[in-house]
Every structure is written in C-alpha cells, then in structure tokens.
Amino acid sequence: MSRMTKSWSGGSKTLWVGVFLSISLLTGATFAADADTEQRLKQLEQQNLDLQKKLLEQQGLINDLAKKLSEVTGKMPAVLPPPDEPKKGIGFGQVRLSGEGGAGIFHTSSKGHYTHSDFRVDEAKLFVEAPLWENYVFAYAELDLLTRERQVTPPPADENFHLGELYVDFEGVSRLWNQPGMLGLRVGRIDVPFGEEYITRDVIDNPLISHSLVDIWGIDEGIEAYGKMNRFDYVVAVQNGGHGQLADFNGSKAVVGRLGYNPTKWLRLSGSGMTTGDIDVANDHMAELWFGNGFAGFSPALGPGAKTFQATLYEGDAQVFWKTGHVKGAGGWLGYSDDAPAPVQSKRDVYYYYLEGLQKLPQAPKFYGAVRWSQLFADNGFPIVGNGQFGPYFFNPALLTDRMWRISLGAGYQFSEHLNVKLEYSLDRRHVVAPRSEDTHLFAAEVAFSF
C-alpha cells in the first residue's frame, strides 16, 4: 500500500471519528436543551396555576367586600360581576355613559291629558359616571332629554333638555375610621330622598306605566349623607326646597330623612320625614317636590295673597319580596300651610296610601301581571292633577280635590333587564269640592329600555 493511501486511510478514520464525536455532542446538547425547556415550561405552568389561584382568592375577597358595602347607595350590586361580565352602559376610558327611555301610545277620556290617542316618547334620559379620585370619589350627571311631567304642564309643553341629578359622591368616607359603608356624602343636585316609590319610578324600573296617585318625588340642590349599619340604612339631606335651580330665595331649607330596616332578605321597612321649609311665592313659586302629578306646594287655588308657604310630610313604607314577585305599600300625611290673609283657608291636611303587587307566571317568568291601588283624602281640597289636565286641576279653586282613588291594572313581558313591553288600564275617580265626581280612564302601551 502506498504512503499516500495509508495517509488518506488514517486521515479518513480521524475525520469520521471527529464527525461522530461532533454529532454526539450536538445530540447531547439538544437533549439537554429539550430537558431544560421542558423543565422551564413546567415551572411556567405551575406559576400560571398559582397566579390563577391568587386571582380567584382576590375575587372572593372583592365579592365579600361588595356584599358588606351593598345597598349603601341602593344602586350597588350585591356581588361584583366577574371581570369578563359586561357592565351597564358604554365605556369611554374611565367614563361610562348609560341611558333609558320609553315610547308608546296613550289615550285618556275627555277629562284627561291624552284625549287624541297620542304616540309619545314618554321618557328619555342619559347618565354619565366617572371616577375623580381612585375608587373613593365619583361624579354623576343625569340629562333629562324628555320626561312625562314636562309634557303634561299647561301648553305649550316644555320640550327643552333639563338637568336631572348632578353631584359629586364621596363614597366610603367612614373608611377613614375603618368602618366602610357607614357614611358617604353627595353634594350637588340630588333626588329628594323621601319614601321608596321614587327609587323605581323610572320607566324601566316601574312594572306599570302610571305611578301611584301620590307619586312623591323631586330633585333639588343640597347635600346628602347616607350609609348602612348592620340591618339599618339611612339617608339625610338638606336642600334648598324651592323650585328655582339657579338660586334660593329663602334662607329656610328643606330637611329630608329616611331610616330603613331590613330584618330579612324578603322584608324591608322604612320611615320618612320631610319639611320643605318656607318657600318664597314670588320667586320660587313652588316647592321642588311633586305630589299627585302636581307640585306639593303653592297654587293660586290655595292661598291668594300668600307670600310664603311650607309643607310637612311623614310616610311609612313596607315591602315584601319573593322569587317571582312582591307586595309594596306605603301610607302618609302631608300638611300644608301658608301666610295668606284671613279669611282664606291656609291649612290643609292630606292623608294617602298605596298598595302594589306583582307576580310573574310560574311557567313563563318573563310574563308578569301587576296591580296598584292608591287613594287620598284632602281636607278642604288640594290641587291633585292625577291623569287629568294640569291647568284646571292645579289652578282652579272650584276643582280642588277632596278625595280620589286610582286602580291600575297592567301586564308586561320582560325580554331582559334592559327591555320591557307593558300594557295598562287605569281609572281615576275624583271628587271635587264643587261638589261632583269625575272619572278619568287611561289606556296605554309602552316599550321601555335601558343600556
């Protein structure tokens, strides 16, 4: 064998040994890398499981806190929704826009307001909420695009936009002394917190189309304190009292309060009291409080020549709930007085009550039936509008109402909490001081919605 052949043979062996060793090293490195990658993946998987467990524990803590703080404002959910559940309204960053409304057809007999079978937008409102400081201070604003009350006042009807509530809400002030939920404060233009009916009078919350004959509600400028302690909740407000939004023309303020008690999940009891304070007739004109679909205060039909007037109210409420329905009731007294010169009668007493029942069909829970009975008795007469025409029944002394009742019968189909279709028949039977009795019939159908 030649030297060249031996040299090539020896080099070839050396080459193949080198190749074999290189492949072995690469394969071993690859196996080592795969083993290391698998170990890292297992570690990441375990970390992910640990993180999910911590998130679930945190969500449980949040839900427990939400339960303790629930019902502080009457609008908080009992349990916070899971992170992937959509919230009501449309979000623009931290600002949330929501709204509600209703539209339908209304018809009344000749003494009523809807004598031409009117198609109407019954209600249209927009709401804006935004945090101002962490999770403790919030801003809330309500724009009333159209409300039923603006449409039934003497012609021409008021079709302008109006400001509803607008306030800064200092939630959880009592956290400063480690008692969350005990005290919160609202400053601005706020619902008058008297009774319970106003809480569900918006078209999407009301199971019927009409309200009770009394229908006490209002929005006024002032400051409000609210909170909850064990089974008790409270709200106290000091407000202007007069109808003017831009100024108060009398130093006397309205004072309102409600104390609630919830002994069980199915029973709620509450008591409310209020005084409007002295209201200036020439400038405020009326109290910032609706009563009987008119204002709970001065009318030229009551005290000609009066310079100031005031109203005092007390009411007790009881509500019973079960899975497919409820019964609600309230009764109260309104006392009115003014400084009209003698011999004009300047003191009036009005006693009132209402009962409401709702029941869903057991086999079809989206269908429900509802009934409401309400009645009032007014010493020497009082301006009660009801479903009648505003002008005659609020301003005419001969048509002051001394007793009246209303029966409302309705049915609805609730597609969801955001969409409801309702039908109703109501009868108002009125006795005026003239004296004579008058009946007003109301037939209505409506679609209510919220977003």
C-alpha positions as CSV (number, residue, x, y, z in Angstrom):
1,M,0.0,0.0,0.0
2,S,1.4,3.4,-0.9
3,R,2.3,6.1,1.6
4,M,-0.4,8.3,0.1
5,T,-3.0,5.5,0.6
6,K,-2.1,5.0,4.2
7,S,-2.1,8.7,4.8
8,W,-5.7,9.0,3.3
9,S,-6.9,6.0,5.3
10,G,-5.5,7.3,8.5
11,G,-7.0,10.8,7.8
12,S,-10.3,9.3,6.9
13,K,-10.6,7.5,10.2
14,T,-9.7,10.6,12.0
15,L,-12.3,12.6,10.1
16,W,-15.1,10.1,10.8
17,V,-14.2,10.0,14.5
18,G,-14.4,13.7,14.6
19,V,-17.8,13.8,12.8
20,F,-19.1,11.1,15.2
21,L,-17.9,13.0,18.2
22,S,-19.5,16.3,16.9
23,I,-22.8,14.6,16.3
24,S,-22.8,13.0,19.7
25,L,-22.0,16.3,21.4
26,L,-24.8,18.2,19.4
27,T,-27.3,15.5,20.1
28,G,-26.5,15.5,23.8
29,A,-26.7,19.3,23.8
30,T,-30.0,19.1,22.1
31,F,-31.4,16.6,24.6
32,A,-30.1,18.7,27.4
33,A,-31.8,21.8,25.9
34,D,-35.1,19.9,25.4
35,A,-34.9,18.7,29.0
36,D,-34.2,22.3,30.2
37,T,-37.0,23.7,28.1
38,E,-39.5,21.1,29.4
39,Q,-38.5,22.0,33.0
40,R,-39.0,25.7,32.3
41,L,-42.4,25.0,30.8
42,K,-43.4,23.0,33.8
43,Q,-42.3,25.9,36.1
44,L,-44.2,28.4,34.0
45,E,-47.3,26.2,34.1
46,Q,-47.1,25.9,37.9
47,Q,-46.6,29.7,38.2
48,N,-49.7,30.2,36.0
49,L,-51.7,27.9,38.2
50,D,-50.5,29.7,41.3
51,L,-51.4,33.1,39.7
52,Q,-54.9,31.9,38.8
53,K,-55.4,30.7,42.4
54,K,-54.4,34.1,43.8
55,L,-56.7,35.9,41.3
56,L,-59.6,33.7,42.5
57,E,-58.8,34.4,46.1
58,Q,-58.7,38.1,45.4
59,Q,-62.0,38.0,43.5
60,G,-63.5,36.2,46.6
61,L,-62.2,39.0,48.8
62,I,-63.6,41.6,46.5
63,N,-67.0,39.9,46.4
64,D,-67.1,39.7,50.2
65,L,-66.3,43.4,50.4
66,A,-69.0,44.2,47.9
67,K,-71.6,42.3,50.0
68,K,-70.7,44.4,53.0
69,L,-71.0,47.6,51.0
70,S,-74.1,46.6,49.1
71,E,-77.3,48.7,49.5
72,V,-75.2,51.6,50.7
73,T,-76.4,53.7,47.8
74,G,-79.3,51.5,46.7
75,K,-77.6,51.0,43.3
76,M,-74.6,48.8,44.1
77,P,-74.8,45.1,43.1
78,A,-74.8,42.5,45.9
79,V,-71.8,40.8,44.3
80,L,-69.4,42.4,41.9
81,P,-69.6,40.8,38.4
82,P,-66.7,38.7,37.2
83,P,-64.1,40.5,35.2
84,D,-65.5,39.3,31.8
85,E,-69.1,40.3,32.5
86,P,-70.0,43.5,30.6
87,K,-71.1,46.4,32.7
88,K,-74.2,48.5,32.0
89,G,-73.6,51.4,29.6
90,I,-70.8,52.3,27.2
91,G,-67.3,52.9,28.5
92,F,-65.0,55.7,27.2
93,G,-61.9,55.0,29.2
94,Q,-63.0,55.5,32.9
95,V,-66.1,57.5,31.8
96,R,-69.3,55.4,31.5
97,L,-72.4,56.5,29.5
98,S,-75.8,54.9,30.0
99,G,-79.4,55.7,29.4
100,E,-83.0,54.7,29.5
101,G,-86.3,55.7,27.9
102,G,-89.8,54.6,26.9
103,A,-92.1,55.2,24.0
104,G,-95.7,54.2,23.3
105,I,-99.3,55.2,22.8
106,F,-101.5,56.9,25.5
107,H,-105.2,57.5,25.5
108,T,-107.5,59.1,28.1
109,S,-111.1,60.0,28.3
110,S,-112.2,63.6,27.8
111,K,-111.1,64.9,31.2
112,G,-107.6,63.5,30.7
113,H,-104.4,64.8,29.1
114,Y,-104.2,62.3,26.2
115,T,-107.5,62.7,24.5
116,H,-106.2,62.2,21.0
117,S,-104.6,58.7,21.4
118,D,-101.1,60.2,21.4
119,F,-98.0,58.4,20.3
120,R,-95.4,59.8,22.6
121,V,-91.8,59.5,23.7
122,D,-92.6,59.1,27.4
123,E,-89.1,59.4,28.8
124,A,-85.6,59.8,27.6
125,K,-82.6,60.2,29.9
126,L,-78.8,60.0,29.7
127,F,-76.4,59.3,32.6
128,V,-72.7,59.9,32.8
129,E,-70.4,58.5,35.6
130,A,-66.7,59.0,36.1
131,P,-64.2,58.4,38.9
132,L,-62.5,61.5,40.2
133,W,-60.1,60.1,42.8
134,E,-59.1,56.5,42.9
135,N,-62.2,54.4,44.0
136,Y,-63.4,56.9,46.6
137,V,-64.8,59.9,44.8
138,F,-67.1,59.8,41.7
139,A,-69.0,62.3,39.5
140,Y,-72.6,61.6,38.4
141,A,-74.7,63.6,35.9
142,E,-78.2,63.0,34.5
143,L,-79.6,64.8,31.5
144,D,-83.4,64.7,31.1
145,L,-84.0,64.9,27.4
146,L,-87.7,64.4,27.8
147,T,-89.9,63.5,30.8
148,R,-93.7,62.9,31.1
149,E,-94.1,65.7,33.6
150,R,-92.7,68.3,31.2
151,Q,-95.3,67.2,28.7
152,V,-98.4,67.5,30.9
153,T,-97.8,71.0,32.2
154,P,-100.0,73.8,30.7
155,P,-99.4,74.4,27.0
156,P,-97.1,74.9,25.3
157,A,-95.4,71.7,26.6
158,D,-91.7,72.1,27.7
159,E,-89.6,70.2,25.1
160,N,-86.3,71.6,26.3
161,F,-83.5,69.5,27.8
162,H,-83.2,69.7,31.6
163,L,-80.7,68.9,34.2
164,G,-81.6,65.9,36.4
165,E,-79.2,64.8,39.1
166,L,-75.6,66.2,39.2
167,Y,-73.4,65.5,42.2
168,V,-70.0,64.5,43.5
169,D,-70.2,61.3,45.5
170,F,-67.7,60.8,48.3
171,E,-68.2,57.1,48.8
172,G,-66.9,55.4,51.9
173,V,-66.0,58.4,54.0
174,S,-66.2,56.2,57.0
175,R,-63.2,54.2,55.7
176,L,-61.2,56.9,57.5
177,W,-62.1,55.2,60.8
178,N,-62.2,51.7,59.4
179,Q,-66.0,51.5,59.1
180,P,-66.7,51.1,55.3
181,G,-70.3,51.7,54.3
182,M,-71.2,53.7,57.4
183,L,-71.1,57.1,55.8
184,G,-71.0,58.6,52.3
185,L,-71.6,62.1,51.1
186,R,-73.2,63.6,48.0
187,V,-73.0,67.3,47.1
188,G,-74.9,68.9,44.2
189,R,-78.3,68.3,42.7
190,I,-79.8,65.2,44.2
191,D,-83.1,63.2,44.3
192,V,-85.3,64.2,47.3
193,P,-84.9,61.0,49.4
194,F,-88.4,60.8,50.7
195,G,-90.3,57.4,50.7
196,E,-89.5,54.5,48.5
197,E,-91.6,54.9,45.3
198,Y,-89.2,57.4,43.7
199,I,-86.5,54.8,43.5
200,T,-88.4,52.7,41.0
201,R,-90.4,55.4,39.2
202,D,-88.2,55.5,36.0
203,V,-89.9,53.8,33.1
204,I,-87.5,50.8,33.0
205,D,-87.9,50.1,36.7
206,N,-91.7,50.7,37.0
207,P,-93.7,47.5,36.4
208,L,-96.7,49.6,35.3
209,I,-96.9,52.7,33.1
210,S,-98.6,55.0,35.5
211,H,-97.4,55.7,39.1
212,S,-99.4,55.8,42.3
213,L,-101.9,58.6,42.8
214,V,-99.5,60.2,45.2
215,D,-96.2,59.8,43.4
216,I,-93.9,61.8,45.6
217,W,-90.6,62.7,44.0
218,G,-88.3,65.6,43.3
219,I,-84.7,66.7,42.5
220,D,-83.1,69.6,44.5
221,E,-79.8,71.2,45.2
222,G,-78.1,70.4,48.5
223,I,-76.0,67.9,50.5
224,E,-76.8,64.3,51.4
225,A,-75.4,61.8,53.9
226,Y,-76.1,58.1,53.5
227,G,-74.9,54.9,54.9
228,K,-75.6,51.4,56.4
229,M,-75.1,49.9,59.8
230,N,-75.9,46.2,60.2
231,R,-79.6,45.8,59.1
232,F,-80.3,49.5,59.1
233,D,-79.7,52.1,56.4
234,Y,-80.3,55.8,56.4
235,V,-80.2,58.9,54.2
236,V,-80.4,62.6,55.4
237,A,-80.4,65.6,53.1
238,V,-80.5,69.4,53.5
239,Q,-81.8,71.1,50.3
240,N,-83.0,74.4,49.0
241,G,-86.7,73.4,48.9
242,G,-87.7,75.9,46.2
243,H,-88.3,75.2,42.5
244,G,-85.6,77.6,41.3
245,Q,-82.4,75.9,40.1
246,L,-80.1,78.9,39.9
247,A,-80.8,80.5,43.3
248,D,-82.6,80.0,46.6
249,F,-84.9,82.9,47.5
250,N,-85.4,82.0,51.2
251,G,-82.9,81.1,53.8
252,S,-85.2,78.4,55.2
253,K,-84.1,75.0,53.9
254,A,-85.8,71.7,53.2
255,V,-84.8,68.8,55.6
256,V,-85.4,65.2,54.5
257,G,-84.6,61.9,56.1
258,R,-85.4,58.2,55.7
259,L,-84.5,55.3,58.0
260,G,-84.7,51.7,56.6
261,Y,-84.7,48.4,58.4
262,N,-84.1,45.0,56.6
263,P,-84.8,42.2,59.2
264,T,-84.6,39.5,56.4
265,K,-83.9,39.3,52.7
266,W,-87.7,39.2,51.9
267,L,-88.8,42.2,54.1
268,R,-88.0,45.9,54.1
269,L,-89.4,48.6,56.4
270,S,-88.7,52.3,56.3
271,G,-90.0,55.6,57.7
272,S,-89.5,59.1,56.1
273,G,-90.0,62.7,57.2
274,M,-89.6,66.0,55.4
275,T,-90.3,69.7,55.7
276,T,-89.9,71.9,52.6
277,G,-89.0,74.9,54.8
278,D,-90.5,78.3,53.9
279,I,-90.9,78.8,50.2
280,D,-91.0,82.3,48.6
281,V,-94.1,82.5,46.4
282,A,-92.9,85.5,44.3
283,N,-89.6,83.9,43.2
284,D,-89.5,80.2,43.9
285,H,-93.2,79.9,43.1
286,M,-93.5,76.2,44.1
287,A,-91.7,73.6,46.1
288,E,-89.2,71.2,44.4
289,L,-91.4,68.3,45.2
290,W,-94.1,66.6,43.1
291,F,-97.3,65.3,44.7
292,G,-100.3,63.9,42.8
293,N,-98.7,64.8,39.5
294,G,-98.6,68.4,40.5
295,F,-96.3,70.4,42.9
296,A,-96.6,69.7,46.6
297,G,-96.9,73.4,47.4
298,F,-98.3,76.7,46.5
299,S,-101.1,77.1,43.9
300,P,-103.1,80.2,43.3
301,A,-106.1,78.0,44.1
302,L,-104.9,77.6,47.7
303,G,-103.8,80.9,49.2
304,P,-104.4,84.1,47.1
305,G,-102.1,86.8,48.5
306,A,-99.7,84.4,50.3
307,K,-96.1,85.4,50.4
308,T,-94.7,82.2,51.8
309,F,-95.8,78.6,52.3
310,Q,-94.5,75.3,53.5
311,A,-95.3,71.6,53.5
312,T,-94.5,68.9,56.0
313,L,-94.7,65.2,55.2
314,Y,-94.4,61.8,57.0
315,E,-94.6,58.3,55.4
316,G,-94.1,54.7,56.4
317,D,-93.2,52.0,53.8
318,A,-93.3,48.2,53.9
319,Q,-92.1,45.8,51.1
320,V,-92.2,42.0,50.9
321,F,-90.3,40.1,48.2
322,W,-90.3,36.6,47.0
323,K,-88.6,34.9,44.0
324,T,-91.4,35.7,41.5
325,G,-93.0,38.8,42.8
326,H,-93.5,41.4,45.5
327,V,-96.0,43.4,47.5
328,K,-95.3,47.0,48.4
329,G,-97.3,49.5,50.4
330,A,-97.0,53.0,51.9
331,G,-99.1,55.4,53.9
332,G,-98.6,59.0,54.9
333,W,-99.7,62.5,55.7
334,L,-99.0,65.9,54.1
335,G,-99.6,69.1,56.0
336,Y,-99.7,72.4,54.0
337,S,-99.8,76.0,55.4
338,D,-99.2,79.5,54.1
339,D,-99.5,83.1,55.3
340,A,-102.4,84.1,53.1
341,P,-104.5,86.9,54.8
342,A,-107.8,85.9,56.5
343,P,-110.4,84.7,55.9
344,V,-108.7,82.4,53.3
345,Q,-108.3,78.8,54.5
346,S,-104.5,78.4,54.7
347,K,-104.1,75.0,56.3
348,R,-104.7,71.7,54.5
349,D,-104.3,68.0,55.6
350,V,-103.8,65.3,53.0
351,Y,-103.8,61.6,54.0
352,Y,-102.8,59.0,51.4
353,Y,-101.7,55.4,50.9
354,Y,-101.0,52.9,48.1
355,L,-100.6,49.1,47.6
356,E,-98.8,47.4,44.8
357,G,-98.5,43.8,43.8
358,L,-96.5,42.0,41.1
359,Q,-96.5,38.3,40.2
360,K,-94.6,36.5,37.4
361,L,-96.1,33.5,35.7
362,P,-94.6,30.3,37.2
363,Q,-94.3,28.6,33.8
364,A,-93.3,31.7,31.9
365,P,-91.4,34.0,34.2
366,K,-90.9,36.7,31.6
367,F,-94.6,37.4,31.7
368,Y,-96.0,39.2,34.7
369,G,-99.1,40.9,36.0
370,A,-99.2,43.9,38.2
371,V,-101.9,45.9,40.1
372,R,-101.7,49.1,42.1
373,W,-104.4,50.7,44.3
374,S,-103.9,54.3,45.7
375,Q,-106.1,56.7,47.5
376,L,-106.0,60.1,49.2
377,F,-108.3,62.3,51.3
378,A,-107.7,66.1,51.3
379,D,-109.2,68.3,54.0
380,N,-110.8,71.3,52.3
381,G,-109.4,70.2,48.9
382,F,-106.0,70.1,47.4
383,P,-104.6,70.6,43.8
384,I,-104.4,66.9,42.6
385,V,-103.7,66.5,38.9
386,G,-103.5,62.7,38.5
387,N,-104.2,61.7,34.9
388,G,-106.3,64.9,34.3
389,Q,-105.4,68.1,32.6
390,F,-102.8,70.1,34.5
391,G,-104.3,73.6,34.2
392,P,-107.8,73.1,35.5
393,Y,-107.0,70.7,38.3
394,F,-104.0,72.6,39.6
395,F,-105.1,76.2,39.4
396,N,-108.9,76.3,39.6
397,P,-110.2,76.6,43.2
398,A,-113.5,75.0,42.1
399,L,-111.7,71.8,41.1
400,L,-109.7,71.2,44.2
401,T,-109.9,67.5,45.0
402,D,-111.1,66.4,48.4
403,R,-110.9,62.6,47.8
404,M,-109.7,60.4,45.0
405,W,-108.7,56.9,44.2
406,R,-106.9,55.1,41.4
407,I,-106.8,51.5,40.3
408,S,-104.1,50.4,37.8
409,L,-104.1,47.0,36.1
410,G,-101.2,46.0,33.9
411,A,-99.2,43.2,32.3
412,G,-95.8,43.0,30.8
413,Y,-93.2,40.9,29.0
414,Q,-89.7,41.4,30.2
415,F,-87.3,40.3,27.5
416,S,-84.4,41.2,29.7
417,E,-83.5,43.7,32.4
418,H,-82.9,46.2,29.6
419,L,-86.1,45.7,27.6
420,N,-89.8,45.5,28.7
421,V,-93.1,45.8,26.9
422,K,-96.1,46.9,29.1
423,L,-99.9,47.4,28.8
424,E,-102.1,49.2,31.3
425,Y,-105.6,50.3,32.1
426,S,-106.1,52.9,34.9
427,L,-109.2,54.5,36.4
428,D,-109.1,57.7,38.4
429,R,-112.2,58.5,40.4
430,R,-112.2,62.1,41.7
431,H,-114.5,64.0,43.9
432,V,-114.0,67.8,43.9
433,V,-115.2,70.4,46.4
434,A,-117.7,71.8,43.9
435,P,-119.1,69.1,44.7
436,R,-119.2,66.5,42.0
437,S,-117.4,63.3,40.9
438,E,-115.4,62.7,37.8
439,D,-113.8,59.7,36.2
440,T,-110.7,59.6,34.0
441,H,-109.7,56.5,32.1
442,L,-106.2,55.8,30.8
443,F,-105.3,53.1,28.3
444,A,-101.5,52.8,27.5
445,A,-99.0,50.6,25.8
446,E,-95.3,51.2,26.1
447,V,-91.8,49.8,25.3
448,A,-89.2,50.6,28.0
449,F,-85.5,50.2,27.5
450,S,-82.1,50.9,29.1
451,F,-78.5,50.5,28.1
